[in-house]
Structures are given as C-alpha cells and as structure tokens.
Amino acid sequence: MRLVVQTDKKTAYRQAGHRAGRGVGGRTGRRTGRRIGARAALAVLAVSALAAGCSRPDAPVPPAQGQQRLQAPPARALDSYATRLRASTAARAAAAKRWGLRQVPLVPPAPPAVKPRITARPGFEVAHQEDWDLPPVFTTVPTEDKVVFLTIDDGADKDPAFLRMMSELKIPYTAFLSDYLIKDDYGYFRRMRDAGVTLDNHTLHHPYLPGLSYEDQRHEICDMQDIMQKQFGRRPTVVRFPYGNYNQDSLVAAKSCGVKYAPIWNEEVYVDHWEFREDDQRMRRGDIVLTHFRGRNEWNGTMVDDMRRFLDYVTAQGFAVARLEDYL
C-alpha cells in the first residue's frame, strides 16, 4: 500500500470545500471544509496505522535511508562461542595437569596477515645467495609476536604417548623426517599429519651433505621429496640439512626440487638440558627450537619428558608455541 499523506489531505480539503460552497455559502462552507479536511486527515492516519498493524509483529523494520543495519551476532551464537571457549580452556588446563606441566601453555596469536620477509642469517649465506634466489638458511623468524617454533628431527622414536600429549595440549610443531628412520612405520607419521602437523624434508639417509657431490646431494634431497609426496601426499617446500651443514650445492639442489626455505635452529632442547646458539643464553621472539625423536634407548627419558621440559621453560619465559609454516 503506497500512502502519500500530503496529497490526500489537500485533495480531501478541496473536494469538501467545493461541495460546501455550493450548498451552504462560502463561510459556512469553509468551516465545513475545515471539519471535513480534519476528518480526512484522521482517516489517512488511521489507514497508515492499519497498514502498519497488518504487517507481522515480528517483521523487521527497514533502516532509515543511508543507514546500515547493525549485524550483531545472535545472543545464542555468542553464548555458544563462550561455552566452547570455556570448554577449550578447561580441557587445556586439564591436559596440562594430566601431563605434569607446571603451567598451562600459552595460546599463540593468530597467524600474521602479512608474512615476514625471510632472508639468510648474516654469515649463513653462500655465494650467489641472492642473485640465484637460493633458499635462505635462518635460525629466527622476524616477528614482534612473543612466539617460538618447535621443530623435531629425524623420526627415530615413535612414541604414541607423545602424539596424545601434543594433540591434547594443542601444541603445533614441524617434523623434519629422514626416510631411513621412518620407513618402518609411515603410518605413525600419517597420524601426525592428520593431527595437523607439517611434515618436512630431512633427506633420505641424514648424511653430511658438504662431503657429497652435487648429484648425490640432489639424490638425498629430491628423492626424499618424492617419498614425502607418495607417503604423505605433499612435496615439502622446507628442508632441514642434517647437522645444520650445507654448501652452495645443497641450496641449489634443494631449490631444483621445490624447496623455498632451509631453517636450522637457535636453541636445542634435550630431555635434561638446553643449548643456546647465542652467547647471552636466552630465547628471542621468533626463535626456532630443535629437538629429536628420541626415547630411553638414547636419552635418560622419553619424548614426553622432553616436551615437558620444553613447554615448562617457554611458558615460564612468557612465550607461546606457534606453527612455523604460518610465518613462511
């Protein structure tokens, strides 16, 4: 129903005045016209009210011209989110207690919308590092976030308790795998992958790469790329050179089969101690931390013990553990 109140009022007044003038004289007609005009206006208002009343009581009222309706989430959605958040926090606290941590690990911030520019650490470059666009070797990711990155090498120990611990605590990490150590149980690392862990390249046999020819280095790196694709459905873009040793051939070979980054580490954690690369023996924002898949046959403890030491230390220092690939 389209109501144009102003036009209707004028039309009613003119019609009423014309009829009154013909029947009872001009002055009386004007008074009568005014009365009739008033009644017409009231009738129009009544029609408007009736039109509004005919709509459903719960029908949304359109916003005024130029306004934008506020898109506030429904109260039920907010309540549902708060409930899930409380449940997640409680589960994390319960898991921390169950695995014997001193504190609940901190939650990392959201991944950066703009990734930091990764370059080779000064002194870690090779000839033609930049003009050949070779994968950078670095120990720390440039970030203002108070985070560190956990990386675990080789794949020798396959402790199911470690998988449960990291999954329950929701701790991200990157696994660098060597085929000669994982081929007896690819399924263990598939479960790791299915839990959201990134699996990356650590060569076929973990050799000292600078002692090999270019062709042999390429075999170690690129053939491992093929195995990663076949077993885990993805060709990594990140490699870690065994022992942190490499030369120009290592980087050229890695680039030739799709590798973009070659991180090493700034700290290494063992089941019973830490080792720092920097002289001041402290952790920095964006540091990459190394540990290994090891058990009691090589360490005086388990992977769970190793992770307990790692998490207690970084949490006490006010750091969260973030996912390395989110910053690359």
N, C-alpha and C positions, 0 to 999 in steps of 0.2 A: 504494500500500500504506500503510495507516494503522497505525502501531505505537504502542501505549501501554504502555511497558515496565513501569511500576509495577504496573498491574493484572495483567498477565500473570504477573509474578513471584509475587504474592500468590496468585493462583489456582492456580498450579503447586504452591506450598508446601502449601495446604490439601488439595488432591487427593492429594498424595503422603503427607501425614501421616495422612489418613483410611485409606488403603489399608494403610499400615504398621501402624497401631494394630490393625487387625482381624487381621493375620496374625502379628505377632511380638511384641506387647506394646508398651506406651506408650513406654518409654525408648528401646528399640531403634528403635521407630517414629519417635521424634523425631529420632534420629541419621540414620535413613534418609531421613526427610523433609528434613532439612537438606541431605543429599547430593543428593537429587533436586532440591530447590529451587535449589541452586547450579548443577546441570546445566541446569535450565530457564532460569536467568538467562543462562548462557553461550549457550544456544541462541538466546535472544532477541537477544543481542548479535551473534551470528553472522548471524541473519536481517537485522538492521539493516545490518551490513557488506555483506551480499549485496545488499540493496536499493540501497545507495549504489553498489556496484560495478556494478550492472546499468545504471545511467544512463551516458550517453555521457561519455567522459573530458573532452570539451571543453564540456560543458553548463555554463552559468553558474550560480554558486551564488547563491541569493537572499539579499538583505541581511537582517540581523537586524531584528527588529521595531523600527520607529521610525527606522531608518537610511535614508539616501538614497544610492543608488549614485553614485559619482563619475563624471561624464560627461567624462572626459578624451578629447581627440581621438586618433584612432589615430595611431600613430607615422608611418605612411605619409602621413597628411594633414599633419602637422607638417613632415615632410621636403619634401613638395610645396610647402607655403607658403614655406618657407625658400628653396627653389630658385627659386621665382617672384620672391621679394623680391630675391635676389641678381641675377637676370637683369634685373629692372627697374632696379635701382641701376646696374648695369653699362651698360645701354642709355642711361640718363640721362647718365651720365658721358661715354660715347662721343659722344652728341649734343652735349653742351656743348663738347667738344673740336672736333667737326666744324664747329660754328657759330662758333667762335672766342671763346667766353666765357672769362673769367679763372677763374671758379669754377662749380661745379655749382649751379644754382638750388636753393634750399631747398624742401622739400616742405611745403605748408600743413597745419595741423591739420585734423581732421575738422570739418565744419560744426557750428555750435553747436546743441545740442538745443533751447535756448530762444532765439528770435531777439531781438536787441536792439530796444528801442523807438526808432524813428526819429522825430525831430522836426525842425522847421525850425531851421537855424542862427540864433542870435541876430543880428538885423539883416537877415536874409534873409526875414522874414515879410512877408505882405501883410495888409491889413485883412480881418478875419473869417477869418484863417488857421485858428484852432482851432474856432470855433463853426460854421463851414461845413465843417469837416473837409477842408480842401484838401490836395492832395499837398504834402508838405514838400520844401523845397529845402535840400540839405545838401551838405557837402564832405567829411565824415568820418563813418564808421560807428563808434558807440561799442562798443568791444571791447577786451578785455585781450590778445587774440591779437596776436602780432607779425606782422601781415599788412598788405599794401596791396592795392588793387584797380585793375587795369588796364582802362581804357575807351578805345575808339578810335572816332573820329567820322568821319562823312560817307560814305565809301566810294569816294572818287575813284580811288585807286590799287588795282589788283587784281593783286598780285604773288604768283604761285604759290609762290615760294620762301618767302615769309612764312608761308603756310599750312603748308608742310612743316616749317619751323623750329618753329613753335608746337606743332604736333602731336607732333613727335619729342621736344621738351622737356617736353611735357605742361603748358604754361602756360595757365591759364584767363584769359579776358578777355571783356568785353562790347562788342559793336559797336553803335553808335548810327548808324542809316542814314537818309540823305535820298534820296528816290526819284529826283530828277533826276540824281543821280550813280550810282545802282546799276542803273537800268532797262536799260542796255545789256548787262548781264551778271548777271541774277539768279542764274544757275547758280553763279557764284563764291561767292556768299553762302549758297547752299544747301549747298555743300560745307563751308563754315564751320559752318553749323548742324549738319550731320551729324557733324561732329567734336566736337560738344558745346558749341559757343559759343552764348551767348544773343544774339539779335538784337533790338534795341530801337528805339524811335521817335526820329527826329531831324528830323521834319517833311518835307513834300513838297519844298519849294524852299529851305530854310535862310534864311528871311527874318528881319529884325529885328522880332520879334513885338510889342513895345510900340507900334510905329508902325502896327499894323493894328487894324481894328475887331474886336469880339468875334466876329462871324460869320466874318471872314476868318481869324482865329486858329483858330477851330474847324475850318474847312476844312483848314488846314495840318496840324493835329494829328490830327483824327479821320479824315480821308480817308487819311492815312498809315497809320492803324490798319487800315483796310480793305485796303490794299495788302499790308501785312505778313501779314494773315490769308490773303489769296489766294495770295501767293507763297511764304510760309514756314509756313503752317498754324497761326499763333498770333497773337493780338492782344496786344501787349505791355502790361504793367502799369507800365512805366517809360519815361519820356520825358526827353530832354535838350533844353533850349531852346537854339536857336542862339546862339552867342557868350556863353551864360550869362545872356541878357537875358530878362526876363519882367515881367508885371504881374499884377494880380488876375485880369483876363480870361484870361490864359494858363492859370492854375491852374484856374479854373472850367471853361474849355473842356476841358482835359486830363481833369479828373475826370468830365466828362459822357460821355466815351467810354472809361472804364475804367482810366484811369491812377491809380496809387496813390502813386508816388514820382517826384521830379524832381531827381535828383542832378546836381550840377555837379562841381567838382574843387578840390583843394587844391594840386596840383602839375601842371605841364605839361612833358612831355619832348619835345625836338626831337632831330634827328639829331646836333646839335653842342653842345647846352646844355640845362640845366634852368631852369625858372622856378618860384618858390615864392610862394604866397599870403601865408604868414606872414612876419613881419619877421625871425624868427630863422633863416630859410632852412634849416629842417630838416624831415625827414619824421617823421610821427607814426603810431602804431598806428591802423589803420583808414582811413588817408588814401586818397582817390580820386585816381588819376593819369590825366591826359588826354594822349592823343596823337592823330594823324590818319593816315588812309590817304593817304600821300604818297610820291612817288618822286623820281627825279633831275630830272624836269622842274620841280619846285618846291623841292626840298631838295638840299643837297650830299651826297646819299647815298640809300640805299634803306630800305624798311621793315625789312629785316634789320639794317642798320646802326643804325637807331633802336632796335630791340629789344635789340640787343647793348648799347648804352649804358644802356638802362633796366634790363636784368637785371644787368649788372655792378654798377650803383650800388646797387640794392635788396639784392642778395645781400651786397655788402660791408658794408652797414649792418645786416645780420642779419635782414632781412625776407624772408618768403615772399610769393608772389603767390596770393591766394585769389579765389574766384569771388564777385562782388558779390551775385548773387541768392541765394546760400546764407545771406546775413546779413539778407535783407529779408523 
